[in-house]
Amino acid sequence: MTLRDWFAGQEQLPDCGELVMEACEALAGKRPDGNWTTNTIAWLEWEAAWRARIRYIRADAMLKAREAKL
């Protein structure tokens, strides 16, 4: 595991309901068809994708800030 992976794993994220849906789509692509009840797996995969993107974006920012201090 890299420091980047560790940083990404520590990040607490809000639910997409607290984010703008368009931001989630920009991170993970178009929302799946249907809803959580009718297309559960696709929605879980989509949610995992946008959460992972945010975590690594923030991890990269943390590494950049860390390098600037050294």
N, C-alpha and C positions, 0 to 999 in steps of 0.2 A: 504494500500500500504506500502510495506517495503522500507527501504532505498535502498536495492538492486534493487527493481523494479524501484524506482525513478532514480537511476543511469543509469539503462538500458534504460529508456525512454528518457534520455537526450543525449544519444550518437548519433552523426552524422556519418553516414557511407557512404563510396563511393559506386558507382554502381559496380556490379560484373564485368563489363567490365574493371574496373580499378584494380580488383583483378585477381589473377590467377584462371581460371575456376576450376582447380583441387582443389583449396582451398575451393571454394564454395561447390563442391561436397563432400569434406571431412566433411564439416559442416552439409550439408543437404541431403546427398545421391545423387545418380545418377540424372543427369538432366532429366527432362521429355522428352518424345518423341515429335517430331514435333518442332514447334517454337512458338513464342509469338502469332502469328496470328492464327495458326491452333489448338493450345492447351493452350489458354490463362489462364484459371483457374488453370490448373496444374502448369504452369510456375509462376503464382503469388503466389501460395501456396509454391512452392519450394523457391522462392525468400524470402518470409516471414520467412521461416524456417532458412535459413542461416543467415539472418539479426538478427533474435532473438538469435541464438546461439552466434554470435559475441558480441552482446550487453550484454548478461549475462556473457560471458567470461571476458569482460572488466569491468563490474560491480563488479564481484568477485575480480578482481585484485585491483580495487579501494578500496574495503572493506578491503582487506588484507593489503594494504599500509596504510590505515587509522588506523587499529589495531596496526600496527607496530609503529606508531607515538605516540599512547596513553600510 
